Amino acid sequence: MHITDTIADMLTRIRNANNAKHDTVDIPASNMKKAIAQILLDEGYIKSFQVVEDGKQGNIRVVLKYGQGKSPVIQGLRRVSKPGLRIYTSCEDMPRVMKGLGVAILSTNKGVMTDRQARKENVGGEVLAFIW
């Protein structure tokens, strides 16, 4: 099976594992997915992640984070820019997720970063996903 949108696949795996209250989820590795996992870690949405080598491309093992009573920290994940419809934004028109409570993940010419970092560095780019 060939997956055309690997980022949407990553977000769906995290969403499904979160809803099923799993501790970890394995995702096929790529540099873009590692950068997204690092942003999720930096923003406090996941406990940790590590790259598990398997001789091919490897896997990213994400350890999910839960609050009181096994309530998920990630309330929602949404893929914005898709292969069929790319969504780009400038620094001035940067979207705010949940009025600043969530995070938008962008792919810029300076790398993958959050909307706050992109505003600070005054760059725009492709809006990959919203997380709240």
Secondary structure by P-SEA (a helix, b strand, c coil): cccccaaaaaaaaaaaaaaaccccccccccaaaaaaaaaaaaaccccbbbbbbcccbbbbbbbbbbccccccccccccccccccbbbbbccccccccccccbbbbbbcccccccaaaaaaaccccccccccc
